[in-house]
Amino acid sequence: MRKYVGITFIVFSLLLALGCLTNFEEDMVASIVVLFVISLPLYIIGHLLRTSKMEMKRNGKRWLAIYVFGFIILPLIFYTYEKYYDSKRTTISDGNFIFYEPSSGDLGELSIGFLMVLLLLIPIRLFSPELKRKRLMSVIIIGTIFIYGGFQYIMWSDYRGVHKELGLVTQNWNGKKSVQSFDEIEKIYVQPSLHIGKLSDPSDETQFMWKIIFIDQNGKNIIYQFRSLSEDVLDSALQIKDIAYNRQIPYEVIMMSNKEREWFDFELMLLELEKEPFYHFFEVQDS
């Protein structure tokens, strides 16, 4: 009976923790209080009830590490990552960006690399009791956090986007900014495509993809690529189409292949999106 009561306490504590994470932004103080004052003690008491004091002494640190990593460290990493980009977008965007991307090139992708390193190192440090040189591992983790923070600070000024009035705006991490007005754009076209998922990677799914490609006077392609379909992105793309029409910029939609059309229709159905606006934009006929 004691064992089942302990398991109930653990399950209830984890559900409370999930609830705290879900409502964290809405009421941060209450979520932190419930997490540390109610959920965490219930979690510890639950393990004590379902086992014994002896086993608690032997495995208590590991069980605590699982809780701390799963419900404090991991959510905190993703929260700070998302908060950084939300703050960056709010600060930089003046409400007139049709499209906005938080990095101007591939260098911005390094932030994901830092996160992956942290997500690899922290579990090794927490869940490897036989690990030698734990202090060195802790120093490496702290060093990675500082390097990541410094990188994000440097990359604050790095972004690109399509501005309603200015045109195509790109600013590098060093503050160098370039603006191409719509008058400098020779052509705009929409190119549907298909990302084929790898069988060796279960998380890599086949998806309908599409691009809006701007060709400038020098023949350079400026590409904005989108995975899947959404009403918000469609609304932005329609603004680009209107700009092309009003400024008399040649505009073209590349015809879909049969395979692309198949996935296009499948995703519209899967996402429960209204077909007509998407059919109109991609210039396909209802079959």
Order of alpha helices (4+ residues) and beta strands (2+ residues): alpha-alpha-alpha-alpha-alpha-beta-alpha-alpha-beta-beta-beta-beta-beta-beta-alpha-beta-alpha-alpha
